[in-house]
Amino acid sequence: MRIERYMKASSIADAFAILQERPDNKIIAGGAWLKLTDPVINTAIDLSLLGLNSISEQDNEIEIGAMTTLYTLEKSAIIQKMYDGILAQAAMKIMGITIRNIATIGGCIMGKFGFSDIITPLMAMDAILVFHQHQRMTLEAFLDSKANFQDVLIKIVIPKTEARGYFHKIALTSLDFAVLNIAVSRKNSEYRIVFGSRPGVASRAFAAEQYLKELKNVSEDIINKAVDMAASECRFGTNQRGSAEYRLNLAKVYAKRGIEAVTDYEN
């Protein structure tokens, strides 16, 4: 890859203005996966001077700066408490500590990477993205957007709530990308079932979530039906790490474990 020019932005407005100058100007959000994006970047925009690397607890939400590293997520006491710590767990399982000290939550989101272990739990936590110009939007809406998104991600907001969570990553080695990852959450009667590294970008099982929401008591038969619905709703593909059939079987096993975990189900 080739970078023609490198600039450290002095403000968010400055970063946005430079980004708008040319379509091949790009923000550097850590740079861990930079080689997987554009082969030529005219101007690389560094946000490291803008103070977007903190985690703060507000009255009704948790705010995570877009330049917060994965290692900071992993070690944050605030993040470890939310949804049984699924976001911290996901960060901890990404490659080695040298990568986690470089890669940022904003970079993981803006890249829309199919292999991302961060997007999956964030979707289960109803994460909201805050940009410089665009209005607040859900992470799902951003992932579904097909437009060239030339904007500066400022922070990620997670509503504060009492909720349960489950995350699991299956990989060939501890330093490899996931064969599959899954996040399950429950907030009162609301469920989220999310499969990532399918190998496509993370996807929710809406029908299975609605089915569980409508039922007051969860039995083994109900869980099994929800698992079958989730596995059939989300598409799984084949790549060098695993076949579609293998991923489907993994999805069923870990979706069941996840639902059981967040409902305190006992056989």
C-alpha angles and dihedrals in degrees: 000000000000130000115195098190136011122204135176109218116230094204141002089256089052091051091049093049092052091046091056095052095079136003090234093058108106139186117240106220099179095313098233094133097026095121090060091063131053119354092216126036119186098198123010109206116210117205096184094111096055101080095241094138105089138098117218135180116224129182096272106010148031116239120207118189113233092238094054109128124234090243090057089051090049093053100037113117089206093055093043090060097051119093091347089304099292095149092050090047092051092050092048092057096056111108118284132335092258090062092043089054089056107034116082133206090239092053091050090053101042092049091059087211116186091215094055117135090187101058093056098062092037089059090050088052095052092243119196124207122220117202134184096245109007121076120255111285137179119258089244092056090051093050091049092051113104095189124108098261105214100177140106116255106218104178147342117236124204118188113238111243144140103261142147124231143188129191131179133173125197115201136158091236135006090254097047132094115263124275084204137341130195137192125191125183137177126199109179101306095339116105131192121196114183130178120196135183089032068151086269126075117294117290133192126229097226098173093051091047092053092047092055092045093057094055124078099196123045118211131176091260091052092049091049091051091048090050092052090048092049094047093049094045097054118062121228126200141193129253137145092291099054148336127260090248092052091050091048091054091047090049092056094048097048096037088059092048090048095051091047091050096053094043095046086234117179122196 
